[in-house]
Amino acid sequence: MATTPFHVSLNNLSHVFTDGRIPLSAIEDVSLRVPTGQFLSIIGPSGCGKSTLLRIVGGLLRPSHGEALVSDETPAAAQKHREIGFVFQDPALLPWRNVLSNVRLPLEIGGNGHSHERPTAEGLLELMGLTDFRGYYPHQLSGGMQQRATLARALAIDPSLLLMDEPFGALDEITRSAMRYELLRIWGSTDRRKTVLFVTHSIAEALVLSDRVIVLSGRPGRIVADLDVELERPRTQDIERSPAFLDYSDYLRGLLKDAA
């Protein structure tokens, strides 16, 4: 757990990709503080550096300038201590392993993590509503089930920080809408509520899920808005028809139009 109120701290982050013919500035001068247990969404135009920012926080990419800290240590150290879980758009489940075996994979590779409080793989499948599918293989599951299995795998090491990059982007709209509320249920059901950084293109998704929404400008991505989402929890689908929700949606839509 974080030793300060801020679980994630980003200080003047910038990143330039130099592996092409022309250097490409992805993000510029991004500073951000994320309290422990907060659900934060990052939205912005396509190509504005949302995924780049997430990869830096996760220790998958070293920034060109600035500093990222997770629980007052580098992302690489936080990864080593098994504090970071990842969920991407592609479930990336191993096709030759069944659901239960896929969820157990991180434990086989790196040990038990927070063994004193780590949920069991079987318990996670129950939480995800996948107990009856524990022996199924990825190709036998729907897209939504695959993503629930992927989330269970990410939670198997009991990370304190969950990084989610368009996890529902490949799903059809009906399934995607249902998965928002599934994620809310799961996030609220864990014994140790995770800090979540969630990248999405969907305004509705960001508002349903988040305590806070960050809006990035067009490339290079800079923070142009930092919005607290003061919608009552727990949230159900009815909230999407509320006047407050619609006002937030219109506000963010206007910001994205200006940011493009």
N, C-alpha and C positions, 0 to 999 in steps of 0.2 A: 504494500500500500504506500501511497505517497506520504512523505514526511512533512509536507507543507500543504496548505489549502489548494495549491495548484498541482494537478497531476501531470499536465503537459504545459511546458513553457517554450514558446518559440520567440527568438530574439533576432530581429532584423534579418530574417532568412531571405536569401536570394539564390537562384540557381540558373546557370547557363549551360545548356547542352552544347558541347563542342565537338561531337563526333560526326557531325555533318559538314558539308562544304561551307556553310554559313552558320556562325554561332547563333543559338536560339535561346533567348531569355524566356524562361518559363514562369518564374515567380520573382517578385522584387519587393524587398523590404517588408516582409510579413512578420508582424509581432502579434502574439496571441497568448492568452493564459486560459487554461481549461481546468476548472475545479474538479476534484475527485468526485466521481459518480455522475457527472453531467453527461447528457446526451446532446452532442453538438453536430449539426449538419453543415456541410460546406456545399454551396451551390455557386454556379457561375456559367458563363458561356462555354461552349465546347472549346477545348484547347487552352483554357485559361490557367492550367497548372494545378487543378484540384488533386489529381492522382499523384503528381510530383510531390505535392505537399504531404500527402499521406505516406508516400514511400520514404520521405525524409524522416517523418515521425517514427516510422517502423524500422528505421535503420537499414533499409534496402538501398538507400541513395545518400551520399554525402553531399551536403549543400556547398555551393560555390562560396557562399558568404553567410555568416551568422551562425546561430547555435540553436539546436533543439535539445530539450531535456525531457526525460520521462522519469517521474519520481526522483528528481534531482540527480539523475545520472544520464549518461549518453544513451541514445536508443540502442546501440550495440550492446551495452551493459545490461539494459533492461531486457533485451532479447535473450541474452545469456542466462538471466535470472528467470526467464519464462514468464515475463510480465505482459507480453504482447501477443494477442491473437489476431489473425488475419482472416477476412472473408472477402473474396473477390467475385466478380461477375461470373466467371467460369468456375463451377463447383470443383473441378479438378480432383474428383474422387477417383481412386485407382480402380479401373474396371474389373480387375481380377480379384478384388477383395469385396466381401459383402459389407453391408452397412455397419454392422457392429465392428468388424475388423478395420474398416476405414476410420471409425471414431477412435479406436484404440491406437491407431498408428503413431500419433505424436508421443504417446507414452512409451511405445516400443523403441522409438528413435532416441528420445532424450530423457527418459525416466519419468518420475511421477510428479515433478513440479511441486506444487503446494500440497504435499501428500496428506497433511493433517486436516485439510478441509476440502480437498479435491473431490468433486462428485464422481461417481463411477460412470463408466461408459453406458452401462445398462440404465442408470438413473437419468442420464442425459437423453437417451432415446425415449424414455418415458416422458420426460419434460417436453420433447419435441413431438410427441404423439406418433413415434415411429417404432414402438415396441413390437408390433405385429409384423414389421418389415425388417427386423434385425438381420435375417438371413437372406434378404434380397440383394441383388447386385445393382449397381448404378443404372444400367440400361433398362432395368425393370421398374424404375421409379419415375414419377412425374417430375417436372422441373422444380416445382415447389418443394417436393420431398427431397430432391437432391440438395437444394439449398438448406433445408433444415438439417440434413445430415452433415453438410459442410459446417454449419454453425455449431452443431454438437461437437464436431472434431476440433473446432477452434476453442471451444470452452473446456475441452478435456484436460488441459493443463491448468485450468482455473486462472487465466490471465486477469490482471486488473484493468488492462486497457484493450479494447476491441476496436480494430480498424476495419472499416467496411467500405469497399470501393464499388459502387453501383451493384450491390449484391442481387438486386431484383430486376436489373436492367434487361435481361434476356427473357423475362417471363411475360406472358400475355397479361393484358390489363386487369382482368378479373382476378387472376392468381396473384398478380403484383399487389393489388389492393388488399387482398386477404392477408398476404405476408406481412404487410405493415403492422397489422394488429397482432399477428402471431409473434412478431419480433417484440412488440410492446409487452405482450404477456410473458414472454421468456425473459426479457430484460428485468421485469418486475418480480420474477419468480426466483431468481438466483439469490443465494444466501449473501453473496458479496456483490452488490450492484456494480456493474462495470462502468467505467468511463468509456464512452463511445464517440469516435469520430467517424462520421458517415458521409460519404460523397454521393451525391445524387443530382440528376437533372430535373427531378420532379418537385415542384413547389408543394403539392399536396403531401407527398411523402415526407418532405422535410418538416412541414408543420405538424402532421400527425405524430411524428416520432419525437420531436426535439424539444429540449429546454431552451435551445438557442440556435440561431442560424447565422452563419457567416456568408456574406456575398462577396465573391471575387470579381474583379474587373476582367475585361478581355486581356489577352496576353500582352505583356507579362502580367500575371495575376497579382493584384494588390487588393487588400481588404477595403471595400467601399461601403460596407454596412455590417453592423454587428447587432443583431436583433434578438432580444429576449422574447420567447414565445410564452405568453402568460395565458395559456389555455388550461383549464382545470384537468387534472388527472384523477382517476383513470379516464382514458379517452376511448370512445366507441365511434362507430361509423357515423352516428348522428352528428358528431362534432363538425363534420365536413359541410353541413348545411347551416351551421350557426353563423350569425352576422359577424362575430369576431373573427372566425376562421376566414370568411370571405373577404373581410377587410385586410387581414394579414396577406391573403393571396394576392389581392390587387396591389398592395404595397410592394411585395416582392416581385411581382410581374413587372411593375414599373421600374424597379431598380435593375432588373435583368435587362430590360430593353435599353436603359441608359448605359449599362455596362458593356453591352455587346460592341 
